[in-house]
Amino acid sequence: MSPTAETSRQMPAEVTEQPVLILALVWLAVSGCLALASSILIADFVVPDHDWIADTISDLGAGRYEFIVDIGLYAFSAALIGLAVVAAHVHLGAWDWSVGIIALVTFGLLVFLIGARNEYGDNDSDGWVIHTYLVYALGLAMAVACFALARGAARASPRYRTILIATGIVWVISAPVFFFLPTDVDGIYERYLGAVSLVLVLTLAHLFYQRAKHRQAT
């Protein structure tokens, strides 16, 4: 083997960010948020005798029209996993950023499982009812993602760190309250928590969008 070939074989492969891939996954993330919000809004009107203040999103995910919200949940799951792929492609931190990537993947898989199980903690599914455990894990994954990604996001702009930390704090304070609310208002409160989770996704989507556009311009 020639020295040139040996040197070429030992050289690491060139790694570059791909703006087109980043933008495609960013739009997937935004579309997933829109799909989830739209599916809930549509189901609110389609499902008979549904009270969006008292009845939870989980109530919309069960019964004859369950496919409406399920589509939104699957789209949001894809949005989270897509963001995790972008975050791995554009690694902005150290160990904490890596933890945030794993948290995003876990968050996305949990959302998918909640939709796929069609089981909402009311013993309407055969076998072991795990909805509540999935919700606990989802809440933890959301919090970890916010805090773990904050330091790396600050490398793009301090405002991203501020938004992620603030979102994490709001989530940690607000999420446990849901389990102690009376049933006549837990529906609207769950929608509020859903909106908080969208802040995480849209903040990261904006960060990666700006980075991709900058890469294309240089």
SERO-307888 format. One record per residue: residue in three letters; x, z, y of N, C-alpha, C in turn. Coordinates in steps of 0.02 Angstrom, whole numbers, plus 50000, padded with zeros to 5 digits. Layout:
SERO-307888
ALAXZYXZYXZY ...
***
This chain:
SERO-307888
MET500435000049941500005000050000500455000050062 SER500274995850110500684995250170500595001250215 PRO501095002850258501035008550304500425007850350 THR500275001750370499695000650414499045002550379 ALA498985000350316498385001950278498325009450265 GLU498895012650251498895019850239498685023650302 THR498945021450360498775024650423498035023750438 SER497785017650426497075016250438496635020550393 ARG496855021450331496455025450285496425032750305 GLN496935035350337496965042350355496635043750422 MET496535038650463496235039750529495505041450522 PRO495265046450559494545048150555494125042550585 ALA493525041850559493065036750585492875038350657 GLU492805033150696492605034150766491875036350769 VAL491755041550807491075044250813490845043350885 THR490285040050895490005039150962489265040550960 GLU489015043051016488295044151022487935037451028 GLN487335037151000486935031051000486325032051044 PRO486345029651106485795030851153485125028251127 VAL485125022551093484495019751068484175024451016 LEU484585027150971484335031950922484065038150957 ILE484435040651006484215046651043483545045351077 LEU483485039651111482865038151146482275037351098 ALA482405034251041481865033350991481605040150967 LEU482065044750953481855051350929481555055550985 VAL481775054451046481475057951103480735055851110 TRP480625049251105479935046951111479515049251051 LEU479825050050993479475052950936479265060050951 ALA479705063850983479545070751001478975071151050 VAL479005066951102478465066951152477815064751120 SER477835059651078477235057151045476935062550999 GLY477375066450967477125071750923476755077150962 CYS477005078751022476655083551065475975080851087 LEU475965074551107475335071551129474835071051071 ALA475085069551012474655068950953474345075650936 LEU474745081050939474475087650923473945089750974 ALA474115088951038473635090951090472995086751085 SER473065080251073472485075951068472055077551007 SER472375078950951471995080450890471585086750898 ILE471875091750931471495097950942470915096750989 LEU471035092851043470505091451091469945087451058 ILE470115082451019469615078350985469215082650936 ALA469565086750897469225090950848468765095950881 ASP468965098350940468535103050977467845100150989 PHE467815093551000467175090251014466825087850951 VAL467225085950900466935083050840466665088250792 VAL467035093650782466825098750734466195102250758 PRO465675102250718465045105350738465105112950748 ASP464755115550798464705122750809465395126050818 HIS465855122450848466525125250858466575128150928 ASP466795134350932466905137750996467665138151007 TRP467925134151054468655133751062468945140151092 ILE468535144451118468785150851143468855155951086 ALA468365156051043468355161050990468665158450925 ASP468585151950911468815149250848469535146550855 THR469945147850805470645146050809470745138750789 ILE471345136350802471545129650780471515129150704 SER471655134650671471615134750598470915133250574 ASP470415135450611469725133950593469585126450595 LEU469915123050642469835115850647470185112250589 GLY470675115550560471075112550506470775113550438 ALA470165116050435469825117050371469145113750373 GLY468915111350317468255108450314468265100850318 ARG467685097950332467585090750329468045086850376 TYR468185089650435468585086050484469305088550489 GLU469545091350435470215094250436470755089050449 PHE470615082750431471125077550438471325076350511 ILE470875077950558471025076750629471605081050651 VAL471545087550640472075092150660472685091350616 ASP472575089750552473145088750507473595083250532 ILE473305077850557473705072350585474135074850642 GLY473835078850686474215081650742474775086250719 LEU474635090250668475155094850642475735090950611 TYR475575085750574476105081750542476525078150596 ALA476195075850648476555072450702477015077350739 PHE476765083550749477175088550783477755090650738 SER477635091050673478175092450626478725087150630 ALA478515080850633479005075350640479375075850706 ALA479035078050759479355078850824479915084050820 LEU479785089650788480285094950783480875092850741 ILE480745089550685481295087350642481695081750676 GLY481345077450713481695072350751482155075250803 LEU481925080450837482355083850886482955087150852 ALA482855089750793483415092750756483935087450740 VAL483715081450722484185075950708484575074250771 VAL484235073850828484585072350891485075077950908 ALA484865084150899485295089750915485915089750872 ALA485855087550809486445086950766486875081050786 HIS486555075750809486925069850831487305071250896 VAL486985074950940487295076851005487405084351003 HIS487925086550972488045093750963488345096551027 LEU487965100851061488175103451126488435110551124 GLY488505113451066488715120451065489155122051006 ALA489215128450993489615130950937489135133050881 TRP489255138850852488855141050796488115142050815 ASP487995144350877487305145650896486895139250901 TRP487205133850924486855127450926486675125250855 SER487135126150808487005124450738486425128550711 VAL486395134950728485835139250708485185136450736 GLY485215134150799484625131350831484375125150795 ILE484845120950771484655114950733484275116950670 ILE484545121850635484215124150573483525127150589 ALA483475130650645482835133550666482325128050680 LEU482535122650712482085117050726481835113850662 VAL482285112750615482085109950550481595114550515 THR481755120950515481315125850483480625126050516 PHE480625125950582480005125850621479585119750600 GLY479905113950597479545107850580479265108050509 LEU479655110550462479425110950393478845115950386 LEU478875121450423478335126350421477685123550449 VAL477735119750503477135116550531476835111850480 PHE477265107950447477025103350395476685107150338 LEU476995112550316476705116350260476035119450279 ILE475975121850340475335124750362474785119550360 GLY474955113450382474455108150378474315105950307 ALA474825105350266474745102850199474385107750152 ARG474485114250164474185119150119473425119550126 ASN473165117650186472445118350199472205125350180 GLU472605130050199472455137050181472595141250242 TYR472105144650267472175147850332472055155450329 GLY472305158450276472285165650272471595168550257 ASP471125164150236470445166550222470275165850148 ASN470795165450106470705165150034470295159150011 ASP470355153550049469985147550030470415142749989 SER470975145149964471425140949924471575144349858 ASP471625140249806471805142949741472525145449742 GLY472655150649705473335153149700473505158049756 TRP474145158649768474405163549815474285161249887 VAL473945165249926473805163649996474405165650038 ILE474735160650068475365161950103475325160150177 HIS474735158450202474685156150271474985161150320 THR474825167450312475065172550358475825172950358 TYR476125172350300476855172550295477175166450329 LEU476845160750321477085154750355477055155550430 VAL476535158650454476465159750527477005164550552 TYR477145169850515477675174450534478345170750538 ALA478485166650487479115162950486479145157950543 LEU478585154750558478555149950613478715153450679 GLY478415159250689478555162950751479285164750758 LEU479605166650704480315168250706480735162050719 ALA480565156450687480945150250697480905147850769 MET480325148450799480235146450869480685150650915 ALA480685157150905481085161550947481835160150938 VAL482045159350876482755158050863482965151450895 ALA482545146350890482715139850919482815140450994 CYS482365143951028482415144651101483075147851121 PHE483245153451091483835157251111484485154051086 ALA484465151151026485075148350997485295141951032 LEU484815138151058484975131851090485125132551164 ALA484995138451192485045139351265485755138451291 ARG486245141451259486925141051284487195133851284 GLY487065130251229487285123351226486915118951277 ALA486265120351287485885116451335486155117251405 ALA486445122951420486725124151486487305119451502 ARG487615116651451488155111751462487885105451494 ALA487235103951482486925098251514486685100051584 SER486385105951590486155108551655485945115751646 PRO486115120151694485905127151689485155128051686 ARG484785123251714484055124051715483765123851644 TYR484085119951599483835119751530483925126551497 ARG484475129751510484585136451482484065141251508 THR483925140851573483425145251604482745144351573 ILE482545137951564481895136551536481845138951463 LEU482365137651424482345139651353482345147251345 ILE482755150651385482755158051381482085160851402 ALA481805158151457481155160551481480605159151430 THR480635153251399480145151651347480205156351287 GLY480825157851268480935162451213480675169351227 ILE480785171751288480545178351308479785178551308 VAL479475173451338478745173051339478465172951268 TRP478795169151224478565168751155478615175451119 VAL479185178651125479295185051090478795190351114 ILE478635190151178478145194951204477435193151185 SER477285186651187476595184451179476365183751106 ALA476805181151064476595179450996476315185350956 PRO476635191150957476365196750917475675199050941 VAL475525197851005474875200051032474305196750996 PHE474415190650972473875186850939473565190750882 PHE473965194450844473725197950785473295204050802 PHE473285205950865472905211850885472305210150930 LEU472195203750941471645201750984470975201850948 PRO470435203150984469775202450953469635195150937 THR469225194050887469115187250863468735182850912 ASP468435185750964468045181651010468485178251063 VAL469145179651063469585176351112470225173751080 ASP470305174551015470945172650985471035165050982 GLY470495161250987470545153950987470915151351049 ILE470705153651107471035151251168471745153951173 TYR471855159951147472535162751149473005158851103 GLU472745156551046473165152551001473345145951034 ARG472885143151073473035136951109473565138151162 TYR473555143951193474075145751241474755146051207 LEU474785149051148475415149351111475655142351091 GLY475185138051074475365131251059475675127751119 ALA475405129151178475685126151239476395128651251 VAL476525135051236477195137751244477685134151198 SER477475132751137477925129251091478065122151114 LEU477585119051149477695112351175478235112351229 VAL478305117951265478825118451317479515117651286 LEU479625120751228480265120051193480405112751177 VAL479925109351147480015102451126480135097851186 LEU479725098651238479775094051295480405095351336 THR480635101651337481265103151372481845099751338 LEU481875100351272482415097051235482355089451239 ALA481745086951237481645079751243481905077251310 HIS481775080851363482015078851429482775079051433 LEU483065084251404483795084951403484115078851369 PHE483865077151310484165071551273484005064851305 TYR483425064351336483255058151371483745056851428 GLN483875062051468484335061351523485045059651498 ARG485235062551443485895061151416485945053951392 ALA485425051551357485435044751332485455039751389 LYS485065040851442485055036251498485735036251533 HIS486045042051537486725042451567487215038551525 ARG487175039151458487625035551415487535027951422 GLN486915025851429486785018751437487055016051503 ALA487055020351554487265018151620488025017851627 THR488395021251582489125021551587489455016751538 
***
